[in-house]
Amino acid sequence: MGIRIIGTGYYVPPFIATNEDFTKIVDTSDEWIVTRTGIKQRHIVTDDTFVWQMGAKAAEMALADAGLSADDIDLVIGTTCTPDYLTPSLACLVANGIGAKKPACVELNSACAGFVYALDMAKRYLSDPEYQNVLIVSSEMLSKMTDYSDRSTCVLFGDGAGAAVLTKSDAPFFSELGSDPTGGHSLFARGVAPGMNPFRNAPFDPMADGFAETAPHKLHQDGREVYKFATRAMPGAVEAACRKAGIAPQELDWIFSHQANRRILETAAKNLKVSLDRFYINIEEYGNMSSACIPVCLAQAQRAGRLERGQKLCAVGFGGGLVYAAAVFEW
């Protein structure tokens, strides 16, 4: 039992922040940003839009593409590391926003690898006869936890949402999921502050450092450590998933990777001995949108006519945790 993606959609906010805009708030330049990241612009929310609203717009596009209504969806999987609320979940808010009556709803936080984890979860649910169609919605508003005084990280991130509708299929699906949990301190952001009550002593904080005092709820990234992890874990996950599928990475038609840094993509292509042309890349215009990157790329590639049924695809992501995930499947 495998999966088939029968609909895709995406949404990005209309405001575009160029590299030149960032030169006005931090000590940087367009050349510095492009050389180190490959990013020239990113979309950022500037109004009162919610994360779930972006997700609902992407979901509506995916449903229309699939030719289904909201009531045809049996399960909504929401992926985000920037939720509007601790509860209700992104999945429930999107389900309500698109008018779904009673789908099962679950939220998944695997950071930038969230969409690939959701693909794997959807495949497992679709192996059950009770589930026919699954909607994955990956929506992220990284601008609300970006430290705009940190020139090394603030230029990386954008906002947006991607969605995909999946159904049962006999097409093959193979995945490789894993983590290096010792690296959590290399990429993290705090949520609600640890609560104190009359029965509790000061809570242990594994991420305690000077950063916690200066920007307690902003994203902290050790770029060097994350780069080393990504350039090792991403090609390793692709190779492992391909081995399970019985193919070589060179047989893949497309690789849809998390869009963190163009240099990471170039290094991965070199290590996999795959042409960079096989990687779908949109980082120049959108930056890093965490778990939304891959479904946005899928939706754009489909609308550009670059996907054909029967092609072998690999989706691969990596992010905070530190986690990684790759899935090989047919379009």
C-alpha positions as CSV (number, residue, x, y, z in Angstrom):
1,M,0.0,0.0,0.0
2,G,1.4,3.4,-1.0
3,I,0.1,6.9,-1.6
4,R,-0.8,9.2,-4.5
5,I,-0.7,12.9,-4.3
6,I,-3.8,14.0,-6.2
7,G,-3.9,17.7,-5.3
8,T,-1.5,20.5,-4.2
9,G,-1.8,24.1,-3.2
10,Y,0.1,26.9,-1.6
11,Y,-0.2,30.4,-0.3
12,V,2.4,33.1,0.5
13,P,1.7,36.6,1.9
14,P,1.8,39.4,-0.6
15,F,4.5,41.5,1.0
16,I,8.0,40.8,-0.3
17,A,11.1,41.7,1.8
18,T,14.2,42.1,-0.4
19,N,17.8,41.8,0.7
20,E,18.0,45.6,0.3
21,D,15.2,45.9,2.9
22,F,17.4,44.0,5.4
23,T,20.3,46.4,4.9
24,K,18.2,49.0,6.6
25,I,17.8,47.1,9.8
26,V,21.0,45.1,10.2
27,D,24.6,45.3,9.0
28,T,24.4,43.3,5.8
29,S,24.4,43.5,2.1
30,D,22.7,41.8,-0.9
31,E,26.0,40.3,-1.9
32,W,26.7,38.9,1.6
33,I,23.2,37.3,1.8
34,V,23.2,35.9,-1.8
35,T,26.7,34.5,-1.5
36,R,26.1,32.7,1.8
37,T,22.5,31.6,1.3
38,G,21.3,32.0,-2.3
39,I,18.3,34.1,-1.0
40,K,17.3,37.3,-2.7
41,Q,13.8,37.9,-1.2
42,R,11.2,36.3,1.0
43,H,7.4,36.8,1.7
44,I,6.5,38.0,5.2
45,V,3.2,38.6,6.9
46,T,2.7,42.3,7.7
47,D,-1.0,42.3,8.8
48,D,-3.2,40.3,11.2
49,T,-3.1,37.1,9.2
50,F,-3.0,33.9,11.2
51,V,-0.9,30.8,10.5
52,W,-4.1,28.7,10.1
53,Q,-5.6,31.2,7.6
54,M,-2.5,30.7,5.3
55,G,-2.9,27.0,5.7
56,A,-6.6,27.1,4.9
57,K,-5.9,29.0,1.6
58,A,-3.3,26.4,0.6
59,A,-5.8,23.6,1.5
60,E,-8.6,25.1,-0.5
61,M,-6.3,25.2,-3.6
62,A,-5.2,21.6,-3.0
63,L,-8.8,20.4,-2.6
64,A,-9.8,22.2,-5.8
65,D,-6.8,20.6,-7.6
66,A,-7.9,17.2,-6.4
67,G,-11.5,17.7,-7.3
68,L,-12.6,16.9,-3.8
69,S,-14.7,18.7,-1.2
70,A,-13.7,19.3,2.5
71,D,-16.1,16.5,3.5
72,D,-14.1,14.0,1.4
73,I,-11.2,14.3,3.8
74,D,-10.9,11.7,6.5
75,L,-7.8,13.1,8.2
76,V,-6.1,16.5,8.4
77,I,-2.5,16.5,9.4
78,G,-1.2,20.0,10.3
79,T,2.6,20.6,10.4
80,T,4.0,23.7,12.0
81,C,6.6,24.9,14.5
82,T,4.9,28.4,14.7
83,P,1.3,27.6,15.7
84,D,-1.3,30.3,16.5
85,Y,-2.3,28.4,19.6
86,L,-1.1,25.6,21.8
87,T,-4.7,24.3,21.4
88,P,-6.7,24.0,19.3
89,S,-4.3,22.6,16.7
90,L,-3.5,23.9,13.3
91,A,-5.3,20.9,11.8
92,C,-8.5,21.7,13.7
93,L,-8.4,25.4,12.8
94,V,-7.8,24.6,9.1
95,A,-10.6,22.0,9.1
96,N,-13.0,24.6,10.4
97,G,-11.7,27.2,8.0
98,I,-12.4,25.0,5.0
99,G,-15.7,23.8,6.3
100,A,-14.9,20.2,7.0
101,K,-17.4,18.6,9.3
102,K,-15.6,15.9,11.3
103,P,-12.3,14.7,10.0
104,A,-9.7,13.3,12.4
105,C,-7.2,16.1,13.1
106,V,-3.6,15.9,14.4
107,E,-0.8,18.4,14.6
108,L,2.8,17.4,14.0
109,N,6.0,19.4,14.9
110,S,9.1,17.9,13.2
111,A,10.3,21.4,12.4
112,C,11.5,21.7,8.8
113,A,11.1,18.0,8.2
114,G,7.4,18.1,9.1
115,F,5.9,17.6,5.7
116,V,8.0,14.4,5.0
117,Y,7.0,13.1,8.5
118,A,3.4,13.8,7.6
119,L,3.7,11.9,4.3
120,D,4.9,8.9,6.2
121,M,2.1,9.3,8.7
122,A,-0.5,9.6,6.0
123,K,0.8,6.5,4.3
124,R,0.3,4.5,7.5
125,Y,-3.2,5.9,8.0
126,L,-4.2,5.2,4.4
127,S,-3.2,1.5,4.9
128,D,-6.3,1.4,7.1
129,P,-9.6,0.8,5.3
130,E,-11.3,3.6,7.4
131,Y,-9.2,6.3,5.7
132,Q,-9.5,7.2,2.0
133,N,-8.2,10.7,1.7
134,V,-5.7,12.7,3.8
135,L,-5.0,16.4,3.7
136,I,-1.6,17.6,4.8
137,V,-1.3,21.3,5.6
138,S,2.1,22.8,6.4
139,S,1.9,26.4,7.4
140,E,4.6,28.5,9.0
141,M,5.0,32.1,10.2
142,L,8.7,32.2,11.0
143,S,8.7,36.0,11.1
144,K,7.1,35.9,14.5
145,M,10.0,34.1,16.1
146,T,12.8,35.5,14.0
147,D,15.3,37.7,15.9
148,Y,15.6,40.7,13.5
149,S,18.6,42.0,15.4
150,D,20.6,38.9,14.4
151,R,22.0,39.5,10.9
152,S,23.1,35.8,10.5
153,T,19.6,34.4,10.9
154,C,17.0,37.1,10.2
155,V,17.7,37.1,6.5
156,L,16.9,33.4,6.1
157,F,13.3,33.1,6.9
158,G,9.9,33.7,5.2
159,D,6.3,32.9,5.7
160,G,4.0,30.7,3.7
161,A,1.9,27.5,3.5
162,G,1.7,24.4,1.3
163,A,-0.8,21.6,1.2
164,A,-1.3,18.2,-0.4
165,V,-4.2,15.8,-0.8
166,L,-3.3,12.2,-0.7
167,T,-5.2,9.0,-1.5
168,K,-4.7,5.3,-1.4
169,S,-2.5,3.8,-4.2
170,D,-0.5,0.7,-5.0
171,A,2.4,2.9,-6.1
172,P,5.5,2.2,-4.0
173,F,6.4,4.4,-1.0
174,F,9.6,4.2,1.0
175,S,10.8,6.4,3.8
176,E,13.7,7.0,6.2
177,L,13.1,8.9,9.4
178,G,15.6,9.6,12.1
179,S,17.3,12.2,14.3
180,D,20.3,13.3,16.2
181,P,18.6,14.3,19.5
182,T,21.9,15.4,21.0
183,G,21.9,18.4,18.7
184,G,18.7,20.1,19.9
185,H,20.6,23.0,21.3
186,S,21.9,23.9,17.8
187,L,18.5,25.0,16.6
188,F,15.7,25.9,19.0
189,A,13.0,28.4,20.0
190,R,11.1,28.6,23.2
191,G,7.3,28.5,23.4
192,V,5.3,29.3,26.5
193,A,7.6,30.1,29.4
194,P,8.0,27.3,32.0
195,G,5.3,27.9,34.6
196,M,5.9,28.1,38.3
197,N,3.5,26.9,41.0
198,P,3.6,26.4,44.7
199,F,4.6,22.7,44.3
200,R,7.4,23.1,41.8
201,N,11.0,24.0,42.1
202,A,12.8,25.9,39.3
203,P,12.4,23.8,36.2
204,F,15.5,22.3,34.5
205,D,16.2,24.1,31.2
206,P,18.4,22.1,28.8
207,M,18.8,25.1,26.5
208,A,19.8,27.5,29.2
209,D,22.5,29.9,28.0
210,G,23.1,33.6,27.5
211,F,20.8,33.7,24.5
212,A,17.8,32.8,26.7
213,E,18.2,36.1,28.6
214,T,18.5,38.3,25.5
215,A,15.9,36.8,23.2
216,P,13.9,34.3,25.2
217,H,11.3,33.5,22.6
218,K,13.2,34.0,19.4
219,L,14.8,31.4,17.1
220,H,18.4,30.5,18.0
221,Q,20.6,28.7,15.4
222,D,24.1,27.6,15.5
223,G,24.6,27.8,11.7
224,R,27.9,25.9,11.6
225,E,26.5,22.9,13.5
226,V,23.2,22.9,11.5
227,Y,25.2,23.0,8.2
228,K,27.3,20.1,9.2
229,F,24.3,18.1,10.3
230,A,22.3,18.9,7.1
231,T,25.1,18.1,4.7
232,R,25.5,14.7,6.4
233,A,21.9,13.8,7.2
234,M,20.2,14.9,4.0
235,P,22.1,12.8,1.5
236,G,22.2,10.0,4.0
237,A,18.5,9.9,4.3
238,V,18.0,10.1,0.5
239,E,20.4,7.2,0.0
240,A,18.7,5.1,2.7
241,A,15.2,5.7,1.3
242,C,16.4,4.9,-2.2
243,R,18.0,1.6,-1.0
244,K,14.6,0.6,0.4
245,A,13.1,1.4,-2.9
246,G,15.7,-0.6,-4.8
247,I,16.9,2.4,-6.8
248,A,20.0,4.6,-6.9
249,P,19.6,8.4,-6.2
250,Q,20.6,9.0,-9.8
251,E,17.4,7.3,-10.9
252,L,15.3,9.9,-9.2
253,D,13.5,12.4,-11.6
254,W,13.2,15.1,-8.9
255,I,14.4,15.8,-5.4
256,F,12.2,18.2,-3.4
257,S,14.4,19.3,-0.5
258,H,13.9,21.6,2.4
259,Q,15.0,25.1,1.2
260,A,17.4,26.1,4.0
261,N,20.5,27.2,2.1
262,R,21.6,26.9,-1.5
263,R,25.1,25.8,-0.4
264,I,23.5,22.9,1.5
265,L,21.7,21.8,-1.7
266,E,24.8,22.1,-3.8
267,T,26.8,20.0,-1.3
268,A,24.0,17.4,-1.1
269,A,23.9,17.1,-4.9
270,K,27.6,16.6,-5.0
271,N,27.6,14.0,-2.3
272,L,24.7,12.1,-4.0
273,K,26.4,12.4,-7.4
274,V,23.1,13.9,-8.7
275,S,22.9,16.9,-11.0
276,L,21.7,20.0,-9.1
277,D,19.1,20.3,-12.0
278,R,17.3,17.4,-10.4
279,F,16.7,19.5,-7.3
280,Y,13.6,21.8,-7.4
281,I,14.9,25.1,-5.9
282,N,12.9,28.2,-5.1
283,I,15.0,29.5,-2.2
284,E,16.0,32.6,-4.1
285,E,12.4,34.0,-4.0
286,Y,11.0,32.5,-0.8
287,G,13.8,31.7,1.6
288,N,13.3,29.2,4.4
289,M,9.6,28.5,5.2
290,S,10.3,25.5,7.5
291,S,7.9,22.6,6.9
292,A,6.1,24.6,4.2
293,C,9.1,24.6,1.8
294,I,8.6,21.2,0.3
295,P,4.8,21.3,-0.4
296,V,5.1,24.8,-1.8
297,C,7.8,23.5,-4.2
298,L,5.6,20.5,-5.2
299,A,2.7,22.8,-5.9
300,Q,4.8,25.2,-8.0
301,A,6.5,22.4,-9.9
302,Q,3.1,20.8,-10.7
303,R,1.7,24.1,-12.0
304,A,4.8,24.7,-14.1
305,G,4.2,21.4,-15.9
306,R,7.4,19.8,-14.5
307,L,5.8,16.8,-13.0
308,E,4.5,13.8,-14.9
309,R,2.7,10.7,-13.6
310,G,5.1,7.8,-13.0
311,Q,8.1,10.0,-12.2
312,K,10.2,9.0,-9.2
313,L,10.3,11.7,-6.6
314,C,12.1,12.1,-3.3
315,A,11.1,14.6,-0.6
316,V,13.7,15.2,2.0
317,G,13.8,17.6,5.0
318,F,15.9,18.3,8.1
319,G,15.5,20.6,11.0
320,G,15.3,21.3,14.7
321,G,15.5,18.3,16.9
322,L,17.7,17.6,15.1
323,V,15.5,15.5,12.8
324,Y,15.7,14.3,9.2
325,A,13.3,12.5,6.9
326,A,13.3,11.3,3.3
327,A,10.5,9.7,1.3
328,V,10.7,8.1,-2.2
329,F,7.4,7.7,-4.1
330,E,5.9,8.0,-7.5
331,W,4.1,11.1,-8.7
